[in-house]
Amino acid sequence: KMARKSFTTYTFRWLTIFAVLLAKSPVQPLRNIFDYKGRATVREFWLFFIFWVNLIPFILGYYIAGFFGVDLYLDVLVILPYVSLCVRRLHDVGWSGKWVILIEGSWYALMTISVLEATGLLQLLCLLLHIVMAIVIYGRKGREGYNQYGEQPYDYV
């Protein structure tokens, strides 16, 4: 009979794995900023998305509050690795990277329209639509083995 692991052991192990993933995954797309030919894992995408697209802008926006347009500069810095990562993520599920134009382009167009209209409800609907699209499209399991975009990416856990 196997002994149950204590809650502390389980929590410490989970936090260690999360720290390793957090240390590797958000940085990996920055190394592959101009790589539009390979494939990217679901984990690489979501950790980058949570860390660089959501967490860092939130923290900087909270503490700096748009000081000298820092939020705009961060958006510009994140857009290249984000688009590259989205293309590689689509390649992993077997789709063409051109779908990024529709998926992310529609997001930016809707957000621009909603900002110009200055209605919070429209912005919220745009955000919810993008989250659903991201979960459905980028959250799909990648194709195993080789596909037309290359070998299955290594998931470094």
N, C-alpha and C positions, 0 to 999 in steps of 0.2 A: 504494500500500500504506500502510495506516494504522500509525502508530507505536504501540506498546503504552505505556500509561500506567504510570508507575512505581508501585510499591507504596505509596510515601509519598504521592504525589498522590492515588491512589485512597482511601487510608485517611483523609487529611485531608478530602477531599470528603465521604466518608461520615460522618465525625464532625461536620462542619459541618452537614450536613443533619439529622443526629440531634439536634444542639444546638438548631437552629431548631425542629424538631418538639417537642422536650422543653420549649422555652420557651413555645410556643404551646398545644399540646394539653392539658397538665394544667391550664392556667388557663382555657381555653375553657369547660369544663363549670361552673366556678365562676361564670362570668358568666351562664350560662343555668340557674341553680339552680332557678328556678321555671317553666321552660319545659318543659311536658309535651306540646306540640303539634307541634314540629318533628321533624327527623330528624338523626341523628348518624352520622358515618362510622365505619368499623371502626377506622381509625387513631386517631381521637379517643377512642374507647372504650378501646382497649388501652393507649394511653399514660397515660390517666387511671388505669386499673386498675393498671398496673405502678407508677406514681409514687405516687399518693395512697392506694391500697388496700393496696399491698404494701411499697414501698420506704420511704416516710416512716414508717409505723408500725414497721417493722423497725428503722430507724435510731434512732428515738426510744425504742423499747422496749429496744434494746441499751444506749443511753447513759443513759437515765433510769430504766429498769427499773421502770415502773409508779409512778414518783414522783407522789404525789397523784392517782393514777388518770389520768395523761395519756393512756394508751392508750384508756381509755373515752371521754374527752373527744374525742379524735381520731376515734374511731368515730362518735360522735354528729355531729360536724362534717362528716364525709365522707358520711354516709348520705343526706342530702338531694340533693346534687349527683349522687351515684352512682345513686340511684333515678331521678332525672330523666334522666340519661344513658342508663340501661338502657331506659327508656320510649322515648326518642328513637331509640335503636339498634333496638329492636323495630319502631318505625314505619318505619325505613329498609328493613327486610326485608319490610314489608307486614303485620306482625302488630299486633294490638291491644296497647296498653300494659298492659292488664289481666293479660297473661301474667307480668308482673313479680311479681305476688302469688304465683303458683305457683312461679316459678323462684327468686326471692330469698327468699320466705317459707319455702319448704321448706329452703333453706340455713340460715336462722337457726333454724328449728325443730329441724333435725337437730343443729346445733351446740349448742344449748341442752340438748337431750337428752343428747348425748355428754359435755358438761361436767358435767351432773348425775350421769351414770353414772361419770364419771372414768376412762374407759378410753381410752387413747391410740390403740388400733386403730380404735375407732369414729370418733374425731375424724379420723384419717387417711383412713378410707373416706369420710367426709362431705366432706373437702377434695377428694379425688380425684373424687368424684361431681360436685361443684360446678365443678371445673376442666373436666371433660369437657362438662358442660352449657354452661358459658360458651363454650368453644371451638366447640361445635356450633351453639349458638343465636346468640351475639353475634359469632361469627367469620364468619358467612355474608356473602356479598356482597350489598350493598343493591340494591334495584331501581333501574334506570337511569331517568332522567327523572322525570316527575311521578307520584306515587301519591296515594291519598286523604289522606295526611298531609302533603303539601306537595311542594315542589320538591326535587330531588336536592341534598344538601348539598355545598357547595364544599369540596374537599380542598386545604387551603392548604400545598402543598409548593413 
